[in-house]
Amino acid sequence: MVKGYLLIKLVPGLESDALSHIRSIPGVSEVNLVFGQWDAIATAEAKSLFELSRIIVREIRGIQGVQDTVTLVQGEL
């Protein structure tokens, strides 16, 4: 499994709807509202890096209210 941590910037006024949509996406296991440079942090898991990128690009980035994302992919030593 590949795990990614997504830093998400939201459009003001659309936060609640965007977060609800993100939470409903298969593969997204956790979504938390945060304060600071980013508005939310989500955790997503997939069988491969390709599948994880599909969740991010096709699902999360396509949600109205999602302005920007940065993905941190979990690594192992």
N, CA, C and O atoms as CSV, one atom per row, in Angstrom:
chain,resi,resn,atom,element,x,y,z
A,1,MET,N,N,0.836,-1.185,0.000
A,1,MET,CA,C,0.000,0.000,0.000
A,1,MET,C,C,0.882,1.250,0.000
A,1,MET,O,O,1.959,1.280,0.595
A,2,VAL,N,N,0.390,2.266,-0.680
A,2,VAL,CA,C,1.060,3.562,-0.735
A,2,VAL,C,C,0.185,4.548,0.010
A,2,VAL,O,O,-1.017,4.638,-0.240
A,3,LYS,N,N,0.792,5.292,0.930
A,3,LYS,CA,C,0.043,6.270,1.718
A,3,LYS,C,C,0.525,7.662,1.360
A,3,LYS,O,O,1.724,7.906,1.228
A,4,GLY,N,N,-0.437,8.579,1.204
A,4,GLY,CA,C,-0.111,9.969,0.914
A,4,GLY,C,C,-0.797,10.893,1.892
A,4,GLY,O,O,-1.920,10.643,2.331
A,5,TYR,N,N,-0.102,11.965,2.227
A,5,TYR,CA,C,-0.654,13.014,3.076
A,5,TYR,C,C,-0.857,14.228,2.183
A,5,TYR,O,O,0.091,14.710,1.561
A,6,LEU,N,N,-2.078,14.719,2.116
A,6,LEU,CA,C,-2.405,15.811,1.215
A,6,LEU,C,C,-2.648,17.091,1.993
A,6,LEU,O,O,-3.508,17.146,2.872
A,7,LEU,N,N,-1.890,18.103,1.664
A,7,LEU,CA,C,-2.119,19.431,2.209
A,7,LEU,C,C,-3.059,20.119,1.231
A,7,LEU,O,O,-2.786,20.163,0.031
A,8,ILE,N,N,-4.156,20.653,1.731
A,8,ILE,CA,C,-5.204,21.158,0.854
A,8,ILE,C,C,-5.537,22.605,1.201
A,8,ILE,O,O,-5.772,22.938,2.363
A,9,LYS,N,N,-5.555,23.459,0.181
A,9,LYS,CA,C,-5.999,24.839,0.319
A,9,LYS,C,C,-7.401,24.920,-0.261
A,9,LYS,O,O,-7.650,24.462,-1.376
A,10,LEU,N,N,-8.321,25.511,0.510
A,10,LEU,CA,C,-9.724,25.575,0.120
A,10,LEU,C,C,-10.155,27.001,-0.214
A,10,LEU,O,O,-9.566,27.969,0.268
A,11,VAL,N,N,-11.185,27.116,-1.040
A,11,VAL,CA,C,-11.756,28.412,-1.391
A,11,VAL,C,C,-12.632,28.869,-0.233
A,11,VAL,O,O,-13.501,28.117,0.209
A,12,PRO,N,N,-12.426,30.084,0.270
A,12,PRO,CA,C,-13.263,30.581,1.367
A,12,PRO,C,C,-14.749,30.525,1.013
A,12,PRO,O,O,-15.161,30.921,-0.078
A,13,GLY,N,N,-15.531,30.030,1.952
A,13,GLY,CA,C,-16.966,29.901,1.763
A,13,GLY,C,C,-17.405,28.541,1.238
A,13,GLY,O,O,-18.582,28.190,1.327
A,14,LEU,N,N,-16.465,27.773,0.691
A,14,LEU,CA,C,-16.794,26.447,0.141
A,14,LEU,C,C,-16.158,25.315,0.947
A,14,LEU,O,O,-16.177,24.158,0.526
A,15,GLU,N,N,-15.599,25.652,2.100
A,15,GLU,CA,C,-14.851,24.666,2.891
A,15,GLU,C,C,-15.695,23.458,3.286
A,15,GLU,O,O,-15.272,22.319,3.094
A,16,SER,N,N,-16.867,23.693,3.828
A,16,SER,CA,C,-17.692,22.609,4.354
A,16,SER,C,C,-18.071,21.607,3.265
A,16,SER,O,O,-17.925,20.399,3.455
A,17,ASP,N,N,-18.552,22.098,2.135
A,17,ASP,CA,C,-18.928,21.196,1.042
A,17,ASP,C,C,-17.726,20.442,0.497
A,17,ASP,O,O,-17.809,19.244,0.228
A,18,ALA,N,N,-16.609,21.139,0.335
A,18,ALA,CA,C,-15.403,20.499,-0.193
A,18,ALA,C,C,-14.926,19.391,0.744
A,18,ALA,O,O,-14.581,18.300,0.291
A,19,LEU,N,N,-14.907,19.665,2.039
A,19,LEU,CA,C,-14.463,18.655,3.002
A,19,LEU,C,C,-15.390,17.449,3.004
A,19,LEU,O,O,-14.924,16.315,3.118
A,20,SER,N,N,-16.696,17.673,2.881
A,20,SER,CA,C,-17.650,16.561,2.819
A,20,SER,C,C,-17.396,15.685,1.603
A,20,SER,O,O,-17.440,14.459,1.696
A,21,HIS,N,N,-17.130,16.312,0.462
A,21,HIS,CA,C,-16.837,15.555,-0.754
A,21,HIS,C,C,-15.542,14.759,-0.610
A,21,HIS,O,O,-15.480,13.593,-1.000
A,22,ILE,N,N,-14.519,15.385,-0.055
A,22,ILE,CA,C,-13.231,14.693,0.122
A,22,ILE,C,C,-13.404,13.483,1.023
A,22,ILE,O,O,-12.869,12.413,0.731
A,23,ARG,N,N,-14.146,13.636,2.114
A,23,ARG,CA,C,-14.361,12.529,3.060
A,23,ARG,C,C,-15.078,11.346,2.418
A,23,ARG,O,O,-14.917,10.211,2.866
A,24,SER,N,N,-15.862,11.596,1.381
A,24,SER,CA,C,-16.643,10.524,0.753
A,24,SER,C,C,-15.872,9.747,-0.323
A,24,SER,O,O,-16.394,8.776,-0.872
A,25,ILE,N,N,-14.658,10.156,-0.622
A,25,ILE,CA,C,-13.876,9.511,-1.679
A,25,ILE,C,C,-13.275,8.195,-1.169
A,25,ILE,O,O,-12.602,8.182,-0.139
A,26,PRO,N,N,-13.515,7.095,-1.882
A,26,PRO,CA,C,-12.881,5.828,-1.497
A,26,PRO,C,C,-11.354,5.955,-1.538
A,26,PRO,O,O,-10.788,6.469,-2.503
A,27,GLY,N,N,-10.714,5.488,-0.495
A,27,GLY,CA,C,-9.261,5.590,-0.397
A,27,GLY,C,C,-8.818,6.694,0.543
A,27,GLY,O,O,-7.692,6.676,1.040
A,28,VAL,N,N,-9.699,7.658,0.791
A,28,VAL,CA,C,-9.388,8.734,1.745
A,28,VAL,C,C,-9.816,8.250,3.122
A,28,VAL,O,O,-10.997,8.001,3.365
A,29,SER,N,N,-8.848,8.120,4.017
A,29,SER,CA,C,-9.138,7.546,5.329
A,29,SER,C,C,-9.345,8.584,6.415
A,29,SER,O,O,-9.966,8.295,7.438
A,30,GLU,N,N,-8.833,9.795,6.207
A,30,GLU,CA,C,-8.944,10.819,7.248
A,30,GLU,C,C,-8.836,12.196,6.611
A,30,GLU,O,O,-8.049,12.409,5.689
A,31,VAL,N,N,-9.638,13.128,7.113
A,31,VAL,CA,C,-9.576,14.519,6.671
A,31,VAL,C,C,-9.722,15.394,7.906
A,31,VAL,O,O,-10.674,15.249,8.672
A,32,ASN,N,N,-8.772,16.303,8.092
A,32,ASN,CA,C,-8.807,17.194,9.244
A,32,ASN,C,C,-8.664,18.640,8.809
A,32,ASN,O,O,-7.812,18.966,7.982
A,33,LEU,N,N,-9.497,19.506,9.367
A,33,LEU,CA,C,-9.396,20.938,9.162
A,33,LEU,C,C,-8.250,21.449,10.013
A,33,LEU,O,O,-8.148,21.086,11.184
A,34,VAL,N,N,-7.388,22.277,9.456
A,34,VAL,CA,C,-6.262,22.845,10.196
A,34,VAL,C,C,-6.212,24.355,9.940
A,34,VAL,O,O,-6.853,24.862,9.019
A,35,PHE,N,N,-5.453,25.049,10.754
A,35,PHE,CA,C,-5.294,26.485,10.595
A,35,PHE,C,C,-3.837,26.786,10.296
A,35,PHE,O,O,-2.937,26.165,10.862
A,36,GLY,N,N,-3.608,27.734,9.410
A,36,GLY,CA,C,-2.257,28.094,9.005
A,36,GLY,C,C,-2.220,28.270,7.505
A,36,GLY,O,O,-3.207,28.692,6.903
A,37,GLN,N,N,-1.096,27.953,6.897
A,37,GLN,CA,C,-0.921,28.107,5.454
A,37,GLN,C,C,-1.876,27.203,4.670
A,37,GLN,O,O,-2.316,27.570,3.580
A,38,TRP,N,N,-2.198,26.030,5.212
A,38,TRP,CA,C,-3.099,25.078,4.566
A,38,TRP,C,C,-4.383,25.009,5.374
A,38,TRP,O,O,-4.394,25.317,6.566
A,39,ASP,N,N,-5.470,24.600,4.718
A,39,ASP,CA,C,-6.777,24.561,5.369
A,39,ASP,C,C,-7.179,23.168,5.842
A,39,ASP,O,O,-7.984,23.033,6.764
A,40,ALA,N,N,-6.627,22.141,5.219
A,40,ALA,CA,C,-6.976,20.769,5.588
A,40,ALA,C,C,-5.816,19.835,5.282
A,40,ALA,O,O,-4.974,20.111,4.427
A,41,ILE,N,N,-5.798,18.724,6.006
A,41,ILE,CA,C,-4.839,17.650,5.747
A,41,ILE,C,C,-5.649,16.366,5.613
A,41,ILE,O,O,-6.460,16.039,6.479
A,42,ALA,N,N,-5.423,15.648,4.527
A,42,ALA,CA,C,-6.114,14.381,4.297
A,42,ALA,C,C,-5.089,13.262,4.165
A,42,ALA,O,O,-3.958,13.486,3.734
A,43,THR,N,N,-5.496,12.073,4.537
A,43,THR,CA,C,-4.680,10.880,4.369
A,43,THR,C,C,-5.390,9.972,3.372
A,43,THR,O,O,-6.580,9.691,3.510
A,44,ALA,N,N,-4.650,9.520,2.373
A,44,ALA,CA,C,-5.222,8.623,1.363
A,44,ALA,C,C,-4.303,7.427,1.191
A,44,ALA,O,O,-3.083,7.545,1.308
A,45,GLU,N,N,-4.899,6.275,0.913
A,45,GLU,CA,C,-4.140,5.051,0.675
A,45,GLU,C,C,-4.619,4.392,-0.605
A,45,GLU,O,O,-5.804,4.430,-0.938
A,46,ALA,N,N,-3.678,3.789,-1.317
A,46,ALA,CA,C,-3.993,3.071,-2.554
A,46,ALA,C,C,-3.003,1.930,-2.719
A,46,ALA,O,O,-1.982,1.869,-2.035
A,47,LYS,N,N,-3.323,1.029,-3.639
A,47,LYS,CA,C,-2.457,-0.124,-3.873
A,47,LYS,C,C,-1.153,0.241,-4.563
A,47,LYS,O,O,-0.148,-0.454,-4.411
A,48,SER,N,N,-1.168,1.342,-5.326
A,48,SER,CA,C,0.041,1.751,-6.052
A,48,SER,C,C,0.116,3.269,-6.108
A,48,SER,O,O,-0.861,3.962,-5.825
A,49,LEU,N,N,1.281,3.772,-6.472
A,49,LEU,CA,C,1.456,5.212,-6.628
A,49,LEU,C,C,0.555,5.734,-7.748
A,49,LEU,O,O,0.026,6.842,-7.660
A,50,PHE,N,N,0.385,4.940,-8.789
A,50,PHE,CA,C,-0.499,5.318,-9.890
A,50,PHE,C,C,-1.931,5.502,-9.390
A,50,PHE,O,O,-2.579,6.493,-9.725
A,51,GLU,N,N,-2.430,4.558,-8.594
A,51,GLU,CA,C,-3.788,4.665,-8.067
A,51,GLU,C,C,-3.928,5.843,-7.110
A,51,GLU,O,O,-4.957,6.517,-7.101
A,52,LEU,N,N,-2.903,6.092,-6.310
A,52,LEU,CA,C,-2.931,7.246,-5.411
A,52,LEU,C,C,-3.000,8.536,-6.215
A,52,LEU,O,O,-3.762,9.440,-5.871
A,53,SER,N,N,-2.223,8.631,-7.268
A,53,SER,CA,C,-2.245,9.844,-8.087
A,53,SER,C,C,-3.600,10.026,-8.759
A,53,SER,O,O,-4.036,11.162,-8.949
A,54,ARG,N,N,-4.268,8.957,-9.120
A,54,ARG,CA,C,-5.615,9.059,-9.708
A,54,ARG,C,C,-6.609,9.621,-8.697
A,54,ARG,O,O,-7.446,10.453,-9.046
A,55,ILE,N,N,-6.522,9.173,-7.454
A,55,ILE,CA,C,-7.402,9.705,-6.402
A,55,ILE,C,C,-7.195,11.208,-6.267
A,55,ILE,O,O,-8.156,11.971,-6.169
A,56,ILE,N,N,-5.942,11.621,-6.264
A,56,ILE,CA,C,-5.629,13.031,-6.057
A,56,ILE,C,C,-6.043,13.874,-7.256
A,56,ILE,O,O,-6.748,14.871,-7.100
A,57,VAL,N,N,-5.616,13.486,-8.438
A,57,VAL,CA,C,-5.841,14.299,-9.636
A,57,VAL,C,C,-7.294,14.244,-10.102
A,57,VAL,O,O,-7.895,15.282,-10.378
A,58,ARG,N,N,-7.854,13.058,-10.190
A,58,ARG,CA,C,-9.207,12.922,-10.754
A,58,ARG,C,C,-10.312,13.179,-9.748
A,58,ARG,O,O,-11.399,13.621,-10.119
A,59,GLU,N,N,-10.048,12.908,-8.482
A,59,GLU,CA,C,-11.102,13.052,-7.478
A,59,GLU,C,C,-10.959,14.346,-6.678
A,59,GLU,O,O,-11.816,15.226,-6.755
A,60,ILE,N,N,-9.887,14.456,-5.920
A,60,ILE,CA,C,-9.756,15.573,-4.978
A,60,ILE,C,C,-9.581,16.903,-5.689
A,60,ILE,O,O,-10.280,17.860,-5.358
A,61,ARG,N,N,-8.692,16.997,-6.636
A,61,ARG,CA,C,-8.463,18.273,-7.320
A,61,ARG,C,C,-9.654,18.727,-8.153
A,61,ARG,O,O,-9.747,19.904,-8.501
A,62,GLY,N,N,-10.557,17.822,-8.474
A,62,GLY,CA,C,-11.732,18.173,-9.260
A,62,GLY,C,C,-12.905,18.688,-8.441
A,62,GLY,O,O,-13.928,19.079,-9.004
A,63,ILE,N,N,-12.772,18.693,-7.131
A,63,ILE,CA,C,-13.857,19.134,-6.265
A,63,ILE,C,C,-13.930,20.653,-6.242
A,63,ILE,O,O,-12.922,21.339,-6.069
A,64,GLN,N,N,-15.149,21.165,-6.422
A,64,GLN,CA,C,-15.337,22.613,-6.325
A,64,GLN,C,C,-15.019,23.041,-4.895
A,64,GLN,O,O,-15.557,22.492,-3.934
A,65,GLY,N,N,-14.146,24.019,-4.774
A,65,GLY,CA,C,-13.729,24.494,-3.467
A,65,GLY,C,C,-12.299,24.117,-3.127
A,65,GLY,O,O,-11.714,24.684,-2.204
A,66,VAL,N,N,-11.722,23.163,-3.862
A,66,VAL,CA,C,-10.315,22.815,-3.675
A,66,VAL,C,C,-9.498,23.710,-4.588
A,66,VAL,O,O,-9.615,23.649,-5.812
A,67,GLN,N,N,-8.667,24.544,-3.974
A,67,GLN,CA,C,-7.887,25.528,-4.725
A,67,GLN,C,C,-6.497,25.023,-5.074
A,67,GLN,O,O,-5.997,25.289,-6.167
A,68,ASP,N,N,-5.861,24.290,-4.147
A,68,ASP,CA,C,-4.478,23.855,-4.354
A,68,ASP,C,C,-4.211,22.644,-3.461
A,68,ASP,O,O,-4.835,22.490,-2.411
A,69,THR,N,N,-3.288,21.794,-3.881
A,69,THR,CA,C,-2.876,20.650,-3.075
A,69,THR,C,C,-1.376,20.443,-3.171
A,69,THR,O,O,-0.748,20.804,-4.167
A,70,VAL,N,N,-0.821,19.870,-2.146
A,70,VAL,CA,C,0.544,19.359,-2.151
A,70,VAL,C,C,0.456,17.968,-1.534
A,70,VAL,O,O,-0.180,17.778,-0.497
A,71,THR,N,N,1.096,17.004,-2.178
A,71,THR,CA,C,1.036,15.628,-1.700
A,71,THR,C,C,2.403,15.201,-1.176
A,71,THR,O,O,3.427,15.399,-1.829
A,72,LEU,N,N,2.396,14.622,0.000
A,72,LEU,CA,C,3.597,14.059,0.610
A,72,LEU,C,C,3.392,12.544,0.647
A,72,LEU,O,O,2.488,12.050,1.320
A,73,VAL,N,N,4.228,11.823,-0.072
A,73,VAL,CA,C,4.096,10.363,-0.141
A,73,VAL,C,C,4.959,9.750,0.951
A,73,VAL,O,O,6.134,10.085,1.101
A,74,GLN,N,N,4.353,8.848,1.707
A,74,GLN,CA,C,5.083,8.194,2.798
A,74,GLN,C,C,6.209,7.347,2.240
A,74,GLN,O,O,6.034,6.626,1.257
A,75,GLY,N,N,7.355,7.441,2.869
A,75,GLY,CA,C,8.509,6.645,2.461
A,75,GLY,C,C,8.938,5.715,3.578
A,75,GLY,O,O,8.517,5.862,4.726
A,76,GLU,N,N,9.768,4.772,3.234
A,76,GLU,CA,C,10.304,3.841,4.221
A,76,GLU,C,C,11.795,3.695,4.009
A,76,GLU,O,O,12.274,3.745,2.876
A,77,LEU,N,N,12.530,3.515,5.091
A,77,LEU,CA,C,13.978,3.316,5.028
A,77,LEU,C,C,14.322,1.872,5.292
A,77,LEU,O,O,15.497,1.505,5.282
